[in-house]
Amino acid sequence: MSWHKEPLVGFDLETTGTDVETDRVVTAAVIRLDGTGQAVTALKWVLDPGVPIPSEAAAIHGFSTDFVRQHGLPAARGLAEITEALAEALRAGVPLVVMNARYDLSLLDRECRRHGVLPLSDRLGTDPAPVVDPLVLDKHLDPYRKGKRTLQALCAHYGVVLDAAHEAGADALAAVGVARRIGAKHPEVAGLTLPALHALQRTAAADQAASFQRYLRRTSDPAARVEPAWPLIPPLIPRARN
């Protein structure tokens, strides 16, 4: 049976910003769905990132500095729980569905290293796999379509309900919904094994990064560099030790 009709685990983070090297996790969701698309388990976290949450970020996801300081888990504890939940899914052979995986998985990795928590790649002994990234797949399969490629835009394009954008649980569920619709619509990826699908996305993500880099160098910044690695940007520094 095709991967899009099998169990999948949706993963999403809401954060203090968009820099994977410096920003922090505020909320997270890891939701496992069965082959029919029904949620089997739904794990959610609110973390105290240990730094003020910028007003711009709070306006997007709705979590203020005061709230997370009162109600959030200590960052190290929450990060360990999130990372182990992802590791358990991958050890069981269940793919992670992550919209723009390069961002969420890399930021989680840096947060683990910052707080002395064993990162996902160290728990697995390899980079996370298999991963299904709706953003990479959509760009690969429909490269000339006009318009945005945000999760909201992909949900509208593929007819997936997104009840509460920028709520980690809703975004994780929607990402899985989009991935399933992509698999249903495109037999050329639906028929791939999970290792082949993962490898295709790694190549596609690198090609997409190279194309965007050429565009930036041609139009605005001759020295622009767009990271080609997927689904995890290699860390610049080793993880912290307790």
FILO-386434 format. One record per residue (C-alpha): residue in one letter; x, y, z; chain; residue number from 1. Coordinates in nm, 4 decimals, always signed. Layout:
N
[site 'a'; [X; Y; Z]; 'A'; NUM]
...
END
This chain:
242
[site 'm'; [+0.0000; +0.0000; +0.0000]; 'A'; 1]
[site 's'; [+0.1205; +0.3517; -0.0760]; 'A'; 2]
[site 'w'; [+0.2823; +0.5573; +0.2018]; 'A'; 3]
[site 'h'; [+0.0026; +0.8174; +0.1938]; 'A'; 4]
[site 'k'; [-0.2493; +0.5503; +0.3003]; 'A'; 5]
[site 'e'; [-0.0349; +0.4312; +0.5899]; 'A'; 6]
[site 'p'; [+0.0148; +0.5778; +0.9412]; 'A'; 7]
[site 'l'; [+0.1875; +0.9157; +0.9459]; 'A'; 8]
[site 'v'; [+0.3087; +1.1461; +1.2235]; 'A'; 9]
[site 'g'; [+0.2588; +1.5197; +1.1875]; 'A'; 10]
[site 'f'; [+0.5071; +1.7523; +1.3570]; 'A'; 11]
[site 'd'; [+0.5008; +2.1296; +1.3973]; 'A'; 12]
[site 'l'; [+0.6735; +2.3967; +1.6042]; 'A'; 13]
[site 'e'; [+0.5755; +2.7514; +1.6870]; 'A'; 14]
[site 't'; [+0.8756; +2.9616; +1.7802]; 'A'; 15]
[site 't'; [+1.0152; +3.3007; +1.8797]; 'A'; 16]
[site 'g'; [+1.1263; +3.3779; +1.5235]; 'A'; 17]
[site 't'; [+1.2560; +3.2384; +1.1967]; 'A'; 18]
[site 'd'; [+1.6325; +3.1931; +1.2530]; 'A'; 19]
[site 'v'; [+1.7106; +2.8260; +1.3125]; 'A'; 20]
[site 'e'; [+2.0406; +2.9125; +1.4806]; 'A'; 21]
[site 't'; [+1.9106; +3.1591; +1.7405]; 'A'; 22]
[site 'd'; [+1.5340; +3.1300; +1.7865]; 'A'; 23]
[site 'r'; [+1.3529; +2.9164; +2.0421]; 'A'; 24]
[site 'v'; [+1.0653; +2.6685; +2.0638]; 'A'; 25]
[site 'v'; [+0.7434; +2.8004; +2.2216]; 'A'; 26]
[site 't'; [+0.4896; +2.5292; +2.1353]; 'A'; 27]
[site 'a'; [+0.5055; +2.1918; +1.9616]; 'A'; 28]
[site 'a'; [+0.2760; +1.9125; +1.8486]; 'A'; 29]
[site 'v'; [+0.3412; +1.5510; +1.7511]; 'A'; 30]
[site 'i'; [+0.0247; +1.3866; +1.6195]; 'A'; 31]
[site 'r'; [+0.0038; +1.0286; +1.4957]; 'A'; 32]
[site 'l'; [-0.2675; +0.9418; +1.2439]; 'A'; 33]
[site 'd'; [-0.3752; +0.6010; +1.1203]; 'A'; 34]
[site 'g'; [-0.4095; +0.5050; +0.7563]; 'A'; 35]
[site 't'; [-0.7582; +0.6577; +0.7354]; 'A'; 36]
[site 'g'; [-0.6404; +0.9971; +0.8590]; 'A'; 37]
[site 'q'; [-0.7837; +0.9645; +1.2096]; 'A'; 38]
[site 'a'; [-0.5707; +1.0936; +1.4969]; 'A'; 39]
[site 'v'; [-0.4538; +0.8103; +1.7227]; 'A'; 40]
[site 't'; [-0.2394; +1.0132; +1.9621]; 'A'; 41]
[site 'a'; [-0.1949; +1.3887; +1.9958]; 'A'; 42]
[site 'l'; [+0.0922; +1.5219; +2.2065]; 'A'; 43]
[site 'k'; [+0.1272; +1.8961; +2.2607]; 'A'; 44]
[site 'w'; [+0.3692; +2.1101; +2.4565]; 'A'; 45]
[site 'v'; [+0.4035; +2.4697; +2.5738]; 'A'; 46]
[site 'l'; [+0.7609; +2.5613; +2.6691]; 'A'; 47]
[site 'd'; [+0.9166; +2.8519; +2.8517]; 'A'; 48]
[site 'p'; [+1.1949; +2.9342; +2.6040]; 'A'; 49]
[site 'g'; [+1.3901; +3.1281; +2.8662]; 'A'; 50]
[site 'v'; [+1.3904; +3.4462; +2.6579]; 'A'; 51]
[site 'p'; [+1.1241; +3.7109; +2.5900]; 'A'; 52]
[site 'i'; [+0.8873; +3.6237; +2.3055]; 'A'; 53]
[site 'p'; [+0.8869; +3.9067; +2.0495]; 'A'; 54]
[site 's'; [+0.5499; +4.0763; +2.0094]; 'A'; 55]
[site 'e'; [+0.5502; +3.9934; +1.6381]; 'A'; 56]
[site 'a'; [+0.5813; +3.6201; +1.7132]; 'A'; 57]
[site 'a'; [+0.3243; +3.6338; +1.9938]; 'A'; 58]
[site 'a'; [+0.0784; +3.8001; +1.7557]; 'A'; 59]
[site 'i'; [+0.1121; +3.5019; +1.5209]; 'A'; 60]
[site 'h'; [+0.0873; +3.2061; +1.7600]; 'A'; 61]
[site 'g'; [-0.0837; +3.3731; +2.0557]; 'A'; 62]
[site 'f'; [+0.1645; +3.2880; +2.3342]; 'A'; 63]
[site 's'; [+0.3069; +3.5741; +2.5377]; 'A'; 64]
[site 't'; [+0.6192; +3.5804; +2.7524]; 'A'; 65]
[site 'd'; [+0.4119; +3.6116; +3.0711]; 'A'; 66]
[site 'f'; [+0.1925; +3.3141; +2.9796]; 'A'; 67]
[site 'v'; [+0.4757; +3.0729; +2.9010]; 'A'; 68]
[site 'r'; [+0.6678; +3.1758; +3.2126]; 'A'; 69]
[site 'q'; [+0.3647; +3.0831; +3.4216]; 'A'; 70]
[site 'h'; [+0.2436; +2.7761; +3.2332]; 'A'; 71]
[site 'g'; [+0.5270; +2.6471; +3.0141]; 'A'; 72]
[site 'l'; [+0.7543; +2.3512; +3.0791]; 'A'; 73]
[site 'p'; [+1.1242; +2.4173; +3.1363]; 'A'; 74]
[site 'a'; [+1.2787; +2.4209; +2.7913]; 'A'; 75]
[site 'a'; [+1.5163; +2.1272; +2.8431]; 'A'; 76]
[site 'r'; [+1.2418; +1.8993; +2.9730]; 'A'; 77]
[site 'g'; [+1.0021; +1.9858; +2.6911]; 'A'; 78]
[site 'l'; [+1.2682; +1.9496; +2.4234]; 'A'; 79]
[site 'a'; [+1.3644; +1.6056; +2.5530]; 'A'; 80]
[site 'e'; [+1.0015; +1.4913; +2.5440]; 'A'; 81]
[site 'i'; [+0.9409; +1.6291; +2.1941]; 'A'; 82]
[site 't'; [+1.2586; +1.4779; +2.0542]; 'A'; 83]
[site 'e'; [+1.1952; +1.1373; +2.2059]; 'A'; 84]
[site 'a'; [+0.8390; +1.1324; +2.0682]; 'A'; 85]
[site 'l'; [+0.9801; +1.1919; +1.7200]; 'A'; 86]
[site 'a'; [+1.2508; +0.9311; +1.7697]; 'A'; 87]
[site 'e'; [+0.9942; +0.6721; +1.8762]; 'A'; 88]
[site 'a'; [+0.7936; +0.7286; +1.5578]; 'A'; 89]
[site 'l'; [+1.0961; +0.7001; +1.3327]; 'A'; 90]
[site 'r'; [+1.2283; +0.3921; +1.5127]; 'A'; 91]
[site 'a'; [+0.8898; +0.2322; +1.4425]; 'A'; 92]
[site 'g'; [+0.9223; +0.3194; +1.0737]; 'A'; 93]
[site 'v'; [+0.6449; +0.5796; +1.0741]; 'A'; 94]
[site 'p'; [+0.7286; +0.8812; +0.8543]; 'A'; 95]
[site 'l'; [+0.7335; +1.2319; +0.9965]; 'A'; 96]
[site 'v'; [+0.5299; +1.4830; +0.7988]; 'A'; 97]
[site 'v'; [+0.6822; +1.8269; +0.8484]; 'A'; 98]
[site 'm'; [+0.5957; +2.1368; +0.6496]; 'A'; 99]
[site 'n'; [+0.9298; +2.3005; +0.5638]; 'A'; 100]
[site 'a'; [+1.1162; +2.0292; +0.7519]; 'A'; 101]
[site 'r'; [+1.4506; +2.2057; +0.7073]; 'A'; 102]
[site 'y'; [+1.3264; +2.4772; +0.9446]; 'A'; 103]
[site 'd'; [+1.1481; +2.2802; +1.2193]; 'A'; 104]
[site 'l'; [+1.3946; +1.9934; +1.2433]; 'A'; 105]
[site 's'; [+1.7004; +2.2200; +1.2336]; 'A'; 106]
[site 'l'; [+1.5638; +2.4593; +1.4964]; 'A'; 107]
[site 'l'; [+1.4746; +2.1654; +1.7217]; 'A'; 108]
[site 'd'; [+1.8271; +2.0314; +1.6757]; 'A'; 109]
[site 'r'; [+1.9826; +2.3649; +1.7772]; 'A'; 110]
[site 'e'; [+1.7557; +2.3954; +2.0792]; 'A'; 111]
[site 'c'; [+1.8583; +2.0487; +2.1963]; 'A'; 112]
[site 'r'; [+2.2255; +2.1366; +2.1591]; 'A'; 113]
[site 'r'; [+2.1721; +2.4682; +2.3394]; 'A'; 114]
[site 'h'; [+2.0131; +2.2961; +2.6401]; 'A'; 115]
[site 'g'; [+2.2309; +1.9851; +2.6593]; 'A'; 116]
[site 'v'; [+1.9525; +1.7552; +2.5342]; 'A'; 117]
[site 'l'; [+2.0394; +1.4602; +2.3096]; 'A'; 118]
[site 'p'; [+1.9395; +1.5719; +1.9569]; 'A'; 119]
[site 'l'; [+1.7169; +1.3637; +1.7320]; 'A'; 120]
[site 's'; [+1.9978; +1.2679; +1.4951]; 'A'; 121]
[site 'd'; [+2.2081; +1.1448; +1.7878]; 'A'; 122]
[site 'r'; [+1.9183; +0.9391; +1.9243]; 'A'; 123]
[site 'l'; [+1.8732; +0.7762; +1.5835]; 'A'; 124]
[site 'g'; [+2.2389; +0.7533; +1.4851]; 'A'; 125]
[site 't'; [+2.1566; +0.9224; +1.1540]; 'A'; 126]
[site 'd'; [+1.9692; +1.2190; +1.0131]; 'A'; 127]
[site 'p'; [+1.5897; +1.1923; +1.0604]; 'A'; 128]
[site 'a'; [+1.4263; +0.9680; +0.7994]; 'A'; 129]
[site 'p'; [+1.1851; +0.9061; +0.6479]; 'A'; 130]
[site 'v'; [+1.0469; +1.2586; +0.6335]; 'A'; 131]
[site 'v'; [+0.7639; +1.3808; +0.4102]; 'A'; 132]
[site 'd'; [+0.7771; +1.7549; +0.3423]; 'A'; 133]
[site 'p'; [+0.4654; +1.8916; +0.1673]; 'A'; 134]
[site 'l'; [+0.6474; +2.2119; +0.0725]; 'A'; 135]
[site 'v'; [+0.9318; +2.0335; -0.1057]; 'A'; 136]
[site 'l'; [+0.6992; +1.7857; -0.2754]; 'A'; 137]
[site 'd'; [+0.4568; +2.0536; -0.3941]; 'A'; 138]
[site 'k'; [+0.7365; +2.2648; -0.5441]; 'A'; 139]
[site 'h'; [+0.8853; +1.9570; -0.7105]; 'A'; 140]
[site 'l'; [+0.5604; +1.8307; -0.8586]; 'A'; 141]
[site 'd'; [+0.4077; +2.1664; -0.9573]; 'A'; 142]
[site 'p'; [+0.7025; +2.4029; -0.9996]; 'A'; 143]
[site 'y'; [+0.5388; +2.6634; -1.2231]; 'A'; 144]
[site 'r'; [+0.2212; +2.7275; -1.0249]; 'A'; 145]
[site 'k'; [+0.1852; +3.0926; -0.9301]; 'A'; 146]
[site 'g'; [+0.1166; +3.2131; -0.5778]; 'A'; 147]
[site 'k'; [+0.2353; +3.1478; -0.2264]; 'A'; 148]
[site 'r'; [+0.3437; +2.8102; -0.0894]; 'A'; 149]
[site 't'; [+0.2583; +2.8659; +0.2765]; 'A'; 150]
[site 'l'; [+0.0727; +2.5931; +0.4632]; 'A'; 151]
[site 'q'; [-0.2462; +2.7983; +0.4353]; 'A'; 152]
[site 'a'; [-0.1965; +2.8305; +0.0598]; 'A'; 153]
[site 'l'; [-0.1286; +2.4579; +0.0172]; 'A'; 154]
[site 'c'; [-0.4377; +2.3727; +0.2215]; 'A'; 155]
[site 'a'; [-0.6472; +2.5950; -0.0034]; 'A'; 156]
[site 'h'; [-0.4938; +2.4425; -0.3171]; 'A'; 157]
[site 'y'; [-0.5383; +2.0800; -0.2076]; 'A'; 158]
[site 'g'; [-0.8737; +2.1247; -0.0325]; 'A'; 159]
[site 'v'; [-0.7505; +2.0561; +0.3213]; 'A'; 160]
[site 'v'; [-0.9231; +2.2145; +0.6212]; 'A'; 161]
[site 'l'; [-0.6975; +2.4252; +0.8450]; 'A'; 162]
[site 'd'; [-0.8996; +2.5211; +1.1494]; 'A'; 163]
[site 'a'; [-0.6486; +2.7373; +1.3370]; 'A'; 164]
[site 'a'; [-0.3386; +2.8439; +1.1462]; 'A'; 165]
[site 'h'; [-0.0238; +2.8774; +1.3606]; 'A'; 166]
[site 'e'; [-0.1586; +2.6499; +1.6316]; 'A'; 167]
[site 'a'; [+0.0929; +2.3675; +1.6352]; 'A'; 168]
[site 'g'; [-0.1619; +2.0861; +1.6517]; 'A'; 169]
[site 'a'; [-0.3778; +2.2268; +1.3736]; 'A'; 170]
[site 'd'; [-0.0740; +2.2895; +1.1532]; 'A'; 171]
[site 'a'; [+0.0591; +1.9366; +1.2117]; 'A'; 172]
[site 'l'; [-0.2762; +1.7850; +1.1155]; 'A'; 173]
[site 'a'; [-0.3039; +2.0075; +0.8085]; 'A'; 174]
[site 'a'; [+0.0464; +1.9155; +0.6915]; 'A'; 175]
[site 'v'; [-0.0479; +1.5476; +0.7029]; 'A'; 176]
[site 'g'; [-0.3671; +1.6247; +0.5126]; 'A'; 177]
[site 'v'; [-0.1732; +1.8021; +0.2392]; 'A'; 178]
[site 'a'; [+0.0797; +1.5178; +0.2186]; 'A'; 179]
[site 'r'; [-0.2008; +1.2649; +0.1752]; 'A'; 180]
[site 'r'; [-0.3612; +1.4741; -0.0989]; 'A'; 181]
[site 'i'; [-0.0275; +1.5041; -0.2787]; 'A'; 182]
[site 'g'; [+0.0133; +1.1274; -0.2664]; 'A'; 183]
[site 'a'; [-0.3417; +1.0742; -0.3937]; 'A'; 184]
[site 'k'; [-0.2953; +1.3223; -0.6784]; 'A'; 185]
[site 'h'; [+0.0529; +1.2195; -0.7948]; 'A'; 186]
[site 'p'; [+0.1037; +0.8474; -0.8551]; 'A'; 187]
[site 'e'; [+0.4670; +0.9150; -0.9478]; 'A'; 188]
[site 'v'; [+0.5424; +0.9777; -0.5792]; 'A'; 189]
[site 'a'; [+0.2652; +0.7651; -0.4281]; 'A'; 190]
[site 'g'; [+0.4298; +0.4538; -0.5699]; 'A'; 191]
[site 'l'; [+0.7740; +0.5220; -0.4219]; 'A'; 192]
[site 't'; [+0.9126; +0.3374; -0.1241]; 'A'; 193]
[site 'l'; [+0.9778; +0.5558; +0.1788]; 'A'; 194]
[site 'p'; [+1.3580; +0.5535; +0.1293]; 'A'; 195]
[site 'a'; [+1.3098; +0.6506; -0.2365]; 'A'; 196]
[site 'l'; [+1.0640; +0.9247; -0.1434]; 'A'; 197]
[site 'h'; [+1.3054; +1.0627; +0.1152]; 'A'; 198]
[site 'a'; [+1.5932; +1.0583; -0.1350]; 'A'; 199]
[site 'l'; [+1.3811; +1.2306; -0.4000]; 'A'; 200]
[site 'q'; [+1.2986; +1.5121; -0.1579]; 'A'; 201]
[site 'r'; [+1.6626; +1.5554; -0.0577]; 'A'; 202]
[site 't'; [+1.7573; +1.6039; -0.4218]; 'A'; 203]
[site 'a'; [+1.4533; +1.8221; -0.4932]; 'A'; 204]
[site 'a'; [+1.5219; +2.0450; -0.1931]; 'A'; 205]
[site 'a'; [+1.8823; +2.0979; -0.3052]; 'A'; 206]
[site 'd'; [+1.7675; +2.1809; -0.6588]; 'A'; 207]
[site 'q'; [+1.5061; +2.4249; -0.5255]; 'A'; 208]
[site 'a'; [+1.7645; +2.5943; -0.3036]; 'A'; 209]
[site 'a'; [+2.0071; +2.6274; -0.5950]; 'A'; 210]
[site 's'; [+1.7362; +2.7790; -0.8152]; 'A'; 211]
[site 'f'; [+1.6397; +3.0325; -0.5486]; 'A'; 212]
[site 'q'; [+2.0043; +3.1157; -0.4879]; 'A'; 213]
[site 'r'; [+2.0569; +3.1880; -0.8580]; 'A'; 214]
[site 'y'; [+1.7483; +3.4118; -0.8545]; 'A'; 215]
[site 'l'; [+1.8714; +3.6093; -0.5532]; 'A'; 216]
[site 'r'; [+2.2199; +3.6504; -0.6988]; 'A'; 217]
[site 'r'; [+2.0715; +3.7716; -1.0255]; 'A'; 218]
[site 't'; [+1.8178; +4.0129; -0.8765]; 'A'; 219]
[site 's'; [+1.9341; +4.1429; -0.5393]; 'A'; 220]
[site 'd'; [+2.2427; +3.9946; -0.3724]; 'A'; 221]
[site 'p'; [+2.5403; +3.8628; -0.5731]; 'A'; 222]
[site 'a'; [+2.6711; +3.6874; -0.2611]; 'A'; 223]
[site 'a'; [+2.3419; +3.5240; -0.1556]; 'A'; 224]
[site 'r'; [+2.3565; +3.1670; -0.0278]; 'A'; 225]
[site 'v'; [+2.0533; +2.9418; +0.0186]; 'A'; 226]
[site 'e'; [+2.1049; +2.6335; +0.2353]; 'A'; 227]
[site 'p'; [+2.0683; +2.3147; +0.0247]; 'A'; 228]
[site 'a'; [+2.0662; +2.0582; +0.3072]; 'A'; 229]
[site 'w'; [+1.7415; +1.8767; +0.3858]; 'A'; 230]
[site 'p'; [+1.5751; +1.7708; +0.6141]; 'A'; 231]
[site 'l'; [+1.8375; +1.8876; +0.8653]; 'A'; 232]
[site 'i'; [+2.0876; +2.1715; +0.8294]; 'A'; 233]
[site 'p'; [+2.4187; +2.0442; +0.9708]; 'A'; 234]
[site 'p'; [+2.4975; +2.2098; +1.3039]; 'A'; 235]
[site 'l'; [+2.7805; +2.4607; +1.3206]; 'A'; 236]
[site 'i'; [+2.8756; +2.3709; +1.6788]; 'A'; 237]
[site 'p'; [+2.8526; +2.0525; +1.8870]; 'A'; 238]
[site 'r'; [+2.5768; +2.0148; +2.1423]; 'A'; 239]
[site 'a'; [+2.6238; +2.1469; +2.4925]; 'A'; 240]
[site 'r'; [+2.7128; +1.9059; +2.7716]; 'A'; 241]
[site 'n'; [+2.5606; +1.9131; +3.1182]; 'A'; 242]
END
